[in-house]
Amino acid sequence: MPQPFKLAMVQMRVDGGDPAGNVARALEWIDEAAKNDTQVVLLPECMDLGWTHPSALELAEPIPGGYPCEALSKAAKDHGVYLCVGLTEQAGSQIYNAAVIIDPEGNVILKHRKLNELEIGHAYYAQGDRLNVVETEFGTFGLMICADGFANGEVLARSLCYMGADVILSPCAWARPADHDNEEDPYGDLWRACYTPVAKGYATAIFGASCVGWITGGPWEGRKCVGCSLAIGPDGTELFQGPYGPEAECILYADITPVPRPNRGTQWAEES
């Protein structure tokens, strides 16, 4: 029987090409989450360098072994938390849009390389080639990255469910044009349409944590990452959506109490 746990979704600012600053900011957010008795912390996509920032081609580091991963692994161990985070990975001659789950001992226990990368990312990131899940005392965690969630017919998210995921964690970088007006065109329906039927159909909760801040390089330079991090419970109910805007840094919390696995469901209570 999986144990209850508290999840923190960190909607942090990511500055393109600034790994030291981004990691330092992430460590502060992890510290705050740990002080609030959190067992699992979820951070955004490519939080070391920024999604599709050209610095990926020069500054990406190995996973594990590189500075961002090692610093975050130490934080996970120091605070005794599971940490899920999106990082830019250098592996030989290839660069990947990757994400990891790090356990409370500081070990990388799951690594995923994005499969459904948008076309504008192809100049920076090589193709991932597998999915996986990992069992923990809090249930089985599946891992995907941003646009993996809307791959044709939500096939990747559904596959994670067939692999036994009780919870799917998804580091994201959700961006809109600089002049986007959220009152006229509220952001988030794309992700609701992808997450909700999967969550409801397989009794698997889905959490997508997006960064905030301005994109300062690459094909989407001048756009803004807008947050709006989204949590969908295992019955397809929206638990919460994060605030909108490039300055909307925050942490969103959810207390999670698993139910017996044969029900493929989990009881959830939001906490802000």
ZAMARGU-4260 file (C-alpha; in steps of 0.2 Angstrom, whole numbers, plus 5000, padded with zeros to 4 digits):
<rodrens>
0) 5000/5000/5000 | 5008/5016/4995 | 5011/5029/5008 | 5002/5047/5008 | 5014/5061/5003
5) 5014/5079/4999 | 5019/5086/4982 | 5026/5103/4978 | 5024/5110/4960 | 5038/5123/4958
10) 5033/5136/4945 | 5050/5145/4945 | 5058/5158/4934 | 5070/5151/4921 | 5083/5162/4913
15) 5090/5156/4896 | 5108/5152/4896 | 5111/5155/4915 | 5113/5137/4923 | 5121/5144/4939
20) 5107/5157/4942 | 5094/5144/4938 | 5101/5131/4949 | 5103/5143/4963 | 5085/5148/4962
25) 5079/5130/4961 | 5089/5126/4977 | 5080/5140/4986 | 5063/5134/4980 | 5067/5116/4985
30) 5072/5122/5002 | 5056/5131/5004 | 5046/5116/4999 | 5055/5105/5011 | 5052/5117/5025
35) 5033/5114/5021 | 5035/5095/5024 | 5035/5090/5006 | 5041/5073/5000 | 5040/5075/4981
40) 5046/5091/4972 | 5042/5094/4953 | 5052/5108/4944 | 5050/5113/4925 | 5057/5108/4909
45) 5075/5112/4904 | 5076/5123/4920 | 5095/5124/4919 | 5097/5132/4902 | 5079/5136/4896
50) 5069/5127/4883 | 5076/5129/4865 | 5089/5142/4871 | 5105/5141/4860 | 5116/5138/4875
55) 5110/5120/4875 | 5123/5116/4861 | 5137/5123/4872 | 5132/5121/4890 | 5123/5105/4892
60) 5131/5093/4904 | 5130/5074/4908 | 5116/5066/4918 | 5122/5061/4931 | 5139/5070/4933
65) 5136/5087/4927 | 5134/5102/4939 | 5115/5105/4938 | 5111/5086/4941 | 5124/5085/4955
70) 5118/5100/4964 | 5100/5095/4963 | 5105/5077/4968 | 5113/5084/4984 | 5098/5095/4988
75) 5087/5080/4986 | 5098/5070/4999 | 5100/5085/5010 | 5082/5088/5012 | 5076/5069/5010
80) 5064/5072/4996 | 5061/5065/4979 | 5065/5078/4965 | 5058/5078/4947 | 5066/5090/4936
85) 5069/5094/4918 | 5087/5096/4912 | 5097/5098/4896 | 5108/5083/4894 | 5125/5080/4885
90) 5128/5062/4881 | 5143/5060/4869 | 5139/5070/4853 | 5121/5071/4857 | 5110/5084/4867
95) 5094/5079/4874 | 5079/5087/4882 | 5079/5076/4897 | 5070/5074/4914 | 5075/5064/4930
100) 5068/5058/4946 | 5080/5059/4960 | 5077/5049/4976 | 5080/5055/4994 | 5097/5047/4994
105) 5102/5058/4979 | 5102/5044/4966 | 5095/5047/4949 | 5082/5032/4948 | 5073/5037/4932
110) 5079/5047/4917 | 5067/5051/4902 | 5072/5059/4885 | 5058/5069/4877 | 5050/5059/4863
115) 5037/5072/4856 | 5048/5087/4854 | 5041/5102/4844 | 5049/5105/4827 | 5058/5121/4833
120) 5067/5110/4846 | 5074/5098/4833 | 5089/5109/4830 | 5094/5107/4848 | 5088/5091/4855
125) 5091/5073/4849 | 5076/5060/4849 | 5072/5050/4865 | 5068/5032/4862 | 5060/5025/4877
130) 5047/5027/4892 | 5049/5020/4909 | 5041/5021/4927 | 5048/5019/4944 | 5041/5012/4960
135) 5042/5021/4976 | 5035/5020/4993 | 5022/5033/4987 | 5016/5023/4972 | 5023/5021/4954
140) 5028/5037/4946 | 5028/5039/4927 | 5038/5053/4919 | 5035/5063/4903 | 5040/5081/4897
145) 5028/5094/4891 | 5023/5090/4873 | 5024/5072/4876 | 5007/5074/4884 | 4999/5078/4868
150) 5007/5066/4857 | 4995/5058/4845 | 4980/5052/4855 | 4990/5055/4871 | 4999/5039/4867
155) 5014/5042/4878 | 5004/5046/4893 | 4992/5032/4890 | 5007/5020/4889 | 5014/5026/4905
160) 4997/5021/4913 | 4998/5004/4905 | 5015/5003/4913 | 5007/5005/4930 | 5009/5024/4934
165) 4999/5030/4948 | 5005/5048/4946 | 5013/5056/4930 | 5025/5070/4933 | 5028/5082/4918
170) 5041/5096/4918 | 5035/5109/4906 | 5038/5126/4898 | 5022/5133/4892 | 5024/5149/4882
175) 5014/5162/4873 | 5017/5177/4862 | 5022/5193/4871 | 5006/5201/4867 | 4995/5187/4873
180) 4980/5193/4883 | 4975/5179/4896 | 4958/5187/4900 | 4953/5186/4882 | 4961/5169/4878
185) 4964/5160/4895 | 4978/5148/4894 | 4977/5129/4899 | 4963/5121/4889 | 4975/5112/4878
190) 4982/5103/4893 | 4965/5100/4901 | 4960/5091/4885 | 4975/5080/4885 | 4977/5077/4904
195) 4959/5074/4909 | 4953/5059/4898 | 4969/5050/4902 | 4968/5054/4921 | 4949/5049/4921
200) 4952/5033/4910 | 4966/5026/4919 | 4964/5033/4937 | 4981/5041/4936 | 4984/5059/4942
205) 4994/5070/4931 | 5004/5085/4936 | 5012/5097/4924 | 5024/5111/4931 | 5028/5125/4919
210) 5042/5138/4921 | 5039/5157/4920 | 5050/5171/4913 | 5054/5178/4896 | 5063/5168/4882
215) 5079/5177/4877 | 5086/5166/4863 | 5082/5154/4850 | 5067/5152/4838 | 5054/5158/4851
220) 5064/5173/4857 | 5053/5187/4864 | 5039/5175/4869 | 5035/5173/4888 | 5033/5157/4898
225) 5017/5159/4908 | 5016/5146/4921 | 4998/5140/4923 | 5005/5124/4930 | 4991/5111/4930
230) 4985/5097/4942 | 4972/5084/4937 | 4966/5071/4949 | 4964/5052/4945 | 4945/5055/4942
235) 4948/5068/4929 | 4944/5083/4941 | 4955/5098/4940 | 4963/5101/4957 | 4971/5117/4953
240) 4980/5128/4940 | 4994/5140/4944 | 4994/5158/4941 | 4998/5166/4924 | 5012/5177/4918
245) 5031/5179/4916 | 5032/5185/4934 | 5021/5172/4942 | 5033/5162/4952 | 5025/5151/4966
250) 5024/5134/4974 | 5008/5124/4973 | 5005/5110/4985 | 4994/5094/4985 | 4992/5082/4999
255) 4990/5064/4992 | 4982/5049/5000 | 4983/5033/4990 | 4969/5020/4990 | 4971/5002/4987
260) 4979/4999/4970 | 4965/4987/4963 | 4955/5003/4962 | 4968/5012/4951 | 4963/5028/4960
265) 4969/5040/4973 | 4961/5052/4985 | 4967/5070/4983 | 4966/5085/4994 | 4972/5102/4987
270) 4982/5113/4998 | 4989/5130/4993
</rodrens>
